Amino acid sequence: MNFSKAKKFFAAAALGAFAFSLPLTADASIKRIHDPKVESKSVERKLPTLRERVAETMSKFKPNPQEEIFDAFDRQQNFSVPTTLSTADTSIIGTPMATQQQCVKYLLRNNPHPNLKVSAEEIVAYYYEEGAREGIRPDVAFAQALKETGFFRYGGDVIPEQNNYCGLGTTGGGVKGEFFATPQLGVRAHIQHLLAYSSTRRPTMPVVDPRYGIVRQAYGSRTLGDWKDLNGRWAVPGRFYGQEILSMFRDILIQ
């Protein structure tokens, strides 16, 4: 080997040795996969399955067993309601004496075409459902709605589109009062307003009566137990307001 070839050979060998001495990455702490100091030649990362990921996510939302989880529509009554046995009973709280069919017949006899978004049968059914839920006499509450709306003819400040069947928020002089999204919510607000006057017990359903808190704050621990107690309170002057409602209720019973 001549001097020139030998020089090139040693230069190449030195360059190769230098190259192998360099780290494979900029971070010298990261070792090659075949580093003998590493226990395994391949480092595998096991990814969780879809089932495992779903289970992990759901575990974060696991309810506290001490918390009461319930649907508002499934709440059960935890109060007693006295059974109404006589037409002489003028209590606001109680059970119906009239049937739903009698209520429908009385309405249609006085107004064959009530201005409602639902049928006569449906509006009566709402009163019985909501009344039973809160312990309010539904047949008498329905009679009150007939008085307030003129058998659902309206004609005053309130219009049918409001689904306001008891004059909630109306004060005369063009003040229309409250609006409710559906007929059932309008009935519910009516029943809750009666409950606000007649009991300190909170409604079983979320409050939709905008004036519920106003009544409860004004009356505190006091309540009005009789329909005649609404005279001059629900309606002003309303001297015989409660008596007129009870009279309509008794007319329903003879249908």
C-alpha positions in Angstrom: 0.0 0.0 0.0 1.5 3.3 -1.0 1.5 6.3 1.2 -1.5 8.0 -0.5 -3.8 5.0 -0.1 -2.8 4.5 3.5 -3.5 8.1 4.3 -7.1 7.8 2.8 -7.7 4.5 4.6 -6.8 5.9 8.1 -8.8 9.1 7.4 -11.9 7.0 6.6 -11.5 4.8 9.7 -11.2 7.9 11.9 -14.3 9.5 10.4 -16.3 6.3 10.9 -15.2 6.0 14.6 -16.2 9.6 15.2 -19.6 9.1 13.6 -20.4 6.0 15.8 -19.4 8.0 18.9 -22.1 10.7 18.3 -25.6 10.3 20.1 -28.5 9.4 17.8 -30.6 12.3 19.2 -29.9 15.7 20.6 -30.9 14.4 24.1 -28.1 12.2 25.3 -30.4 10.8 28.0 -32.5 9.0 25.4 -30.9 5.7 24.6 -31.1 3.6 21.5 -33.6 0.8 21.4 -30.8 -1.8 21.4 -29.0 -0.3 24.4 -28.0 -3.3 26.6 -28.7 -1.3 29.7 -32.4 -1.3 28.9 -34.1 -4.4 30.1 -36.2 -4.9 27.0 -35.1 -4.3 23.5 -38.6 -2.9 22.7 -40.6 -0.7 24.9 -44.3 -1.3 24.3 -47.1 1.0 25.5 -50.4 -0.8 25.9 -53.3 1.5 24.9 -56.6 1.1 26.8 -59.5 -0.5 24.9 -62.6 1.4 24.0 -64.5 -0.4 26.8 -61.9 0.6 29.3 -61.9 4.2 28.3 -65.7 4.4 28.5 -65.6 2.8 32.0 -63.0 5.3 33.1 -65.0 8.2 31.9 -68.2 7.0 33.4 -66.5 6.5 36.8 -65.9 10.2 37.0 -69.6 10.8 37.0 -70.6 8.2 39.5 -73.1 9.8 41.9 -72.6 10.1 45.6 -74.6 7.3 47.2 -75.6 9.7 49.9 -77.2 12.1 47.4 -80.9 11.7 46.6 -81.3 11.2 42.8 -84.9 11.6 41.6 -87.1 12.9 38.7 -89.3 15.8 39.7 -92.2 14.0 37.9 -91.8 10.9 40.1 -92.0 12.7 43.4 -94.5 11.1 45.7 -96.8 13.0 48.0 -95.5 13.1 51.6 -98.6 15.0 52.9 -102.2 14.0 53.6 -105.2 15.6 52.0 -108.6 15.5 53.7 -111.4 13.9 51.7 -114.1 16.3 50.8 -117.4 14.7 51.6 -120.0 17.5 51.5 -120.9 20.5 49.3 -121.0 22.4 52.6 -117.2 22.0 52.8 -115.7 25.2 51.5 -112.0 24.3 52.1 -109.5 25.1 49.3 -107.5 21.9 50.1 -109.3 18.6 49.6 -110.4 16.1 47.0 -112.9 16.5 44.1 -116.6 15.7 44.4 -117.4 16.3 40.8 -116.3 14.0 38.0 -114.2 15.3 35.0 -117.2 14.5 32.8 -119.5 16.8 34.8 -116.9 19.6 34.5 -116.7 19.1 30.7 -120.5 19.0 30.4 -121.0 22.2 32.4 -118.4 24.1 30.4 -119.8 23.0 27.0 -123.4 23.7 28.1 -122.4 27.3 28.8 -120.0 27.7 26.0 -120.0 25.1 23.2 -116.9 26.6 21.6 -114.4 27.5 24.4 -111.4 29.6 23.2 -108.7 27.1 24.2 -105.6 25.6 22.7 -106.7 22.2 23.9 -110.0 20.4 24.1 -112.4 20.8 27.0 -111.6 17.3 28.1 -107.8 18.1 28.2 -108.1 21.3 30.1 -110.3 19.6 32.7 -107.8 16.7 32.9 -105.0 19.2 33.6 -106.9 20.6 36.5 -107.5 17.2 38.0 -103.8 16.2 37.5 -102.3 19.3 38.9 -104.9 19.6 41.7 -104.3 16.1 42.9 -100.6 16.7 42.9 -100.9 19.6 45.3 -103.9 18.6 47.3 -106.1 21.4 45.8 -109.7 20.7 45.0 -109.6 20.6 41.1 -113.4 20.8 40.5 -113.6 24.1 42.5 -110.4 25.4 40.9 -111.9 24.7 37.5 -115.0 26.6 38.5 -112.8 29.5 39.5 -111.2 29.4 36.0 -114.7 29.5 34.4 -115.5 32.6 36.4 -112.2 34.3 35.6 -112.4 33.7 31.9 -116.2 33.8 31.3 -116.3 30.1 30.4 -113.2 30.7 28.3 -114.8 33.4 26.2 -112.4 36.0 27.7 -113.2 39.5 26.5 -111.2 41.4 29.2 -107.5 42.2 29.4 -106.4 38.6 29.3 -106.3 36.9 25.9 -106.5 33.2 25.2 -102.9 33.0 24.0 -101.7 33.7 27.5 -102.9 30.4 28.9 -103.7 32.4 32.0 -106.9 31.0 33.4 -107.1 32.8 36.8 -106.2 36.4 36.1 -102.6 36.1 37.4 -101.0 39.5 37.3 -103.9 41.3 35.9 -104.8 44.6 37.6 -107.2 46.1 35.1 -106.6 49.1 32.8 -105.2 46.9 30.0 -102.6 45.1 32.1 -102.7 41.6 30.7 -100.8 39.8 33.4 -98.8 36.6 33.1 -98.1 34.5 30.0 -97.6 30.7 30.1 -96.0 28.6 27.4 -98.6 25.8 27.5 -102.1 25.2 28.8 -100.8 22.7 31.4 -98.3 25.3 32.8 -101.1 27.8 33.0 -103.2 25.3 35.0 -100.2 24.5 37.2 -99.6 28.2 37.9 -103.2 28.5 38.9 -103.0 25.5 41.3 -99.7 26.7 42.8 -101.2 30.2 43.4 -104.1 28.6 45.3 -101.5 26.5 47.3 -99.6 29.7 48.1 -102.7 31.1 49.9 -103.8 27.9 51.5 -100.6 26.2 52.7 -97.0 26.9 53.8 -96.0 23.6 52.0 -93.9 24.1 48.9 -95.3 22.8 45.6 -94.2 19.3 44.6 -93.2 20.6 41.1 -90.9 23.5 40.3 -92.7 26.8 40.8 -94.1 28.4 37.6 -96.4 30.8 39.4 -94.5 34.1 39.2 -96.4 35.5 42.2 -96.0 32.4 44.5 -93.1 33.9 46.4 -94.9 37.3 46.8 -97.9 35.6 48.5 -95.8 33.4 50.7 -93.7 36.4 51.8 -96.7 38.5 52.6 -98.5 35.7 54.6 -95.6 34.0 56.3 -97.0 31.3 58.6 -100.6 32.4 58.0 -102.8 30.7 55.4 -106.3 31.1 54.0 -108.2 27.8 54.2 -111.6 28.7 52.8 -112.6 29.8 49.3 -114.5 32.7 50.8 -111.2 33.9 52.3 -110.2 34.9 48.8 -112.8 37.7 48.8 -111.1 41.0 48.3 -107.7 39.3 48.0 -107.7 37.3 44.7 -110.2 39.8 43.2 -110.9 43.3 44.3 -113.4 44.3 45.6 -114.6 40.7 45.2 -117.1 40.9 48.0 -118.7 37.6 47.1 -115.9 36.2 45.0 -115.6 32.9 46.8 -119.3 32.3 47.2 -119.8 32.7 43.4 -117.1 30.2 42.7 -118.7 27.7 45.1 -122.1 28.3 43.5 -120.6 27.4 40.1 -119.0 24.3 41.6 -122.4 23.1 43.0 -123.9 23.7 39.5 -121.3 21.4 38.1 -122.4 18.6 40.5 -125.9 18.5 39.0 -124.8 18.0 35.4 
